[in-house]
Amino acid sequence: MGAHLLGSLAWRRLPASERAWLRDEALRTINSLASPMVPVNAEILLRLFDSGRLRLVTGAMKFEPSDGKFRVHGPEEFAADVVVNAVNPTAHAAPQQSEALVASLVESKSATVGEDGGLEARDERVGILGAFDSGTSFVAPSVQTLAVAAEAMAARLVSQQNRPV
């Protein structure tokens, strides 16, 4: 809970070298402690792994329909009934679908790219939430954290809308 509530405040105060170490060396440990898996879900996944009905694949480059299943191409090739993308985007990285928006915000100087990536708003009409906010740590924000930030952002935008021009 502390990582979600205070992580971004602490993150902004750390030197760049310490942020880099945390991001590069401790990311998985910190994320697993800050956002642990619900035990019942972990038990289900373990049973599926143990039975061979579920497997993790890294480096898969292509999936194509084949005889009512999927053909998985990568370091190993095999058929799968179901394929689930469980890849988390890198914190502070722009999703491909957002690249044009990000480029236009930076070009117009409405936002800048932060030291660790992500965006930093330079225009009060621009709001950035979640892991793409350059002022946040790399810990995936909790739903509660996002809800509180969204409520504050909405209130700010409404008050701006009601200001005389």
C-alpha positions as CSV (number, residue, x, y, z in Angstrom):
1,M,0.0,0.0,0.0
2,G,2.9,2.3,0.8
3,A,4.4,1.9,-2.6
4,H,1.1,3.0,-4.2
5,L,0.4,5.9,-1.8
6,L,3.9,7.3,-1.4
7,G,5.9,5.8,-4.2
8,S,5.6,8.7,-6.6
9,L,6.5,11.2,-4.0
10,A,9.6,9.2,-3.1
11,W,10.4,8.5,-6.7
12,R,10.7,12.2,-7.6
13,R,13.2,12.8,-4.8
14,L,15.5,10.0,-5.8
15,P,18.7,10.7,-7.8
16,A,18.5,9.4,-11.4
17,S,21.1,6.7,-10.6
18,E,18.9,5.3,-7.8
19,R,15.8,5.4,-10.0
20,A,17.7,3.6,-12.7
21,W,18.8,0.9,-10.3
22,L,15.3,0.4,-8.9
23,R,13.9,0.2,-12.4
24,D,16.6,-2.1,-13.8
25,E,17.4,-4.3,-10.9
26,A,14.5,-4.4,-8.5
27,L,11.4,-3.9,-10.7
28,R,10.0,-7.4,-10.4
29,T,10.6,-7.7,-6.7
30,I,9.0,-4.3,-5.9
31,N,6.0,-4.9,-8.2
32,S,5.4,-8.3,-6.7
33,L,5.5,-6.9,-3.2
34,A,3.4,-3.8,-4.1
35,S,0.8,-5.7,-6.1
36,P,0.8,-9.3,-5.0
37,M,-1.4,-11.8,-6.8
38,V,-4.6,-12.8,-5.1
39,P,-3.9,-16.2,-3.5
40,V,-6.9,-18.0,-5.0
41,N,-5.8,-16.8,-8.5
42,A,-2.2,-18.0,-7.8
43,E,-3.6,-21.5,-6.8
44,I,-5.6,-21.8,-10.0
45,L,-2.6,-20.8,-12.1
46,L,-0.3,-23.2,-10.3
47,R,-2.8,-26.1,-10.9
48,L,-3.0,-25.1,-14.6
49,F,0.8,-25.0,-14.9
50,D,1.3,-28.3,-13.0
51,S,-1.3,-30.0,-15.3
52,G,0.3,-28.8,-18.5
53,R,-2.8,-26.9,-19.5
54,L,-1.1,-23.6,-19.2
55,R,2.4,-22.5,-20.2
56,L,4.4,-19.3,-20.4
57,V,6.2,-18.5,-23.6
58,T,8.7,-15.7,-24.0
59,G,9.9,-14.5,-27.3
60,A,6.8,-15.6,-29.3
61,M,6.8,-13.5,-32.5
62,K,3.8,-14.6,-34.4
63,F,0.4,-16.3,-33.8
64,E,-1.7,-17.6,-36.6
65,P,-5.0,-19.5,-36.8
66,S,-4.5,-23.1,-37.7
67,D,-7.1,-25.9,-37.7
68,G,-9.3,-24.3,-35.1
69,K,-6.3,-23.5,-32.9
70,F,-3.4,-21.1,-33.0
71,R,0.1,-21.9,-34.3
72,V,2.6,-20.2,-32.0
73,H,5.9,-19.3,-33.7
74,G,9.0,-18.3,-31.7
75,P,11.8,-20.0,-29.9
76,E,9.6,-23.1,-30.0
77,E,6.6,-23.8,-32.3
78,F,3.4,-25.4,-31.1
79,A,-0.4,-25.4,-31.3
80,A,-2.5,-23.7,-28.6
81,D,-6.3,-23.6,-28.1
82,V,-6.2,-20.2,-26.5
83,V,-3.5,-17.5,-26.5
84,V,-3.5,-14.7,-23.8
85,N,-1.2,-11.7,-24.0
86,A,0.0,-11.1,-20.5
87,V,2.7,-8.6,-21.3
88,N,2.7,-5.5,-19.2
89,P,3.7,-2.3,-21.0
90,T,6.9,-0.8,-19.8
91,A,6.3,2.1,-17.4
92,H,6.7,5.5,-18.9
93,A,6.6,4.1,-22.5
94,A,4.1,5.3,-25.0
95,P,1.7,2.6,-26.3
96,Q,2.0,2.4,-30.1
97,Q,-1.6,3.6,-30.5
98,S,-0.7,6.8,-28.6
99,E,2.5,7.7,-30.4
100,A,0.9,10.3,-32.7
101,L,-0.9,12.0,-29.7
102,V,2.3,12.0,-27.7
103,A,4.3,13.4,-30.6
104,S,1.8,16.2,-31.1
105,L,1.7,17.1,-27.4
106,V,5.5,17.3,-27.3
107,E,5.7,19.2,-30.6
108,S,3.2,21.8,-29.3
109,K,5.1,22.0,-26.0
110,S,1.9,21.0,-24.2
111,A,4.0,18.2,-22.6
112,T,7.6,17.2,-22.4
113,V,9.2,13.8,-22.1
114,G,10.4,13.2,-18.6
115,E,13.9,12.3,-17.5
116,D,12.8,8.6,-17.0
117,G,10.4,8.6,-19.9
118,G,6.7,9.2,-19.8
119,L,5.1,12.6,-20.2
120,E,5.0,15.7,-18.0
121,A,2.2,18.1,-18.7
122,R,3.2,21.7,-19.4
123,D,-0.3,22.9,-20.2
124,E,-3.0,22.9,-17.5
125,R,-5.5,21.5,-20.0
126,V,-3.4,18.3,-20.4
127,G,-3.9,15.5,-17.9
128,I,-1.7,12.4,-17.6
129,L,-2.6,9.5,-15.4
130,G,-1.1,6.2,-14.5
131,A,2.2,4.7,-15.4
132,F,2.7,7.1,-18.3
133,D,3.0,10.1,-16.0
134,S,6.7,10.9,-15.8
135,G,6.3,11.8,-12.1
136,T,5.2,8.4,-11.1
137,S,7.4,5.4,-10.1
138,F,7.4,2.3,-12.2
139,V,5.0,0.5,-9.8
140,A,1.8,-0.1,-11.6
141,P,-0.8,2.2,-10.1
142,S,-3.6,0.7,-8.2
143,V,-7.2,1.2,-9.3
144,Q,-7.8,3.2,-6.1
145,T,-4.8,5.5,-6.9
146,L,-6.0,6.0,-10.4
147,A,-9.6,6.8,-9.2
148,V,-8.4,9.4,-6.7
149,A,-6.1,11.0,-9.4
150,A,-8.9,11.0,-12.0
151,E,-11.3,12.6,-9.5
152,A,-8.8,15.4,-8.8
153,M,-8.1,15.9,-12.5
154,A,-11.8,16.0,-13.3
155,A,-12.4,18.7,-10.6
156,R,-9.5,20.7,-11.9
157,L,-10.7,20.5,-15.5
158,V,-14.3,21.5,-14.4
159,S,-13.0,24.5,-12.5
160,Q,-10.9,25.6,-15.5
161,Q,-14.0,25.3,-17.7
162,N,-15.9,27.6,-15.4
163,R,-13.2,30.3,-15.3
164,P,-13.8,33.5,-17.4
165,V,-11.6,33.7,-20.5
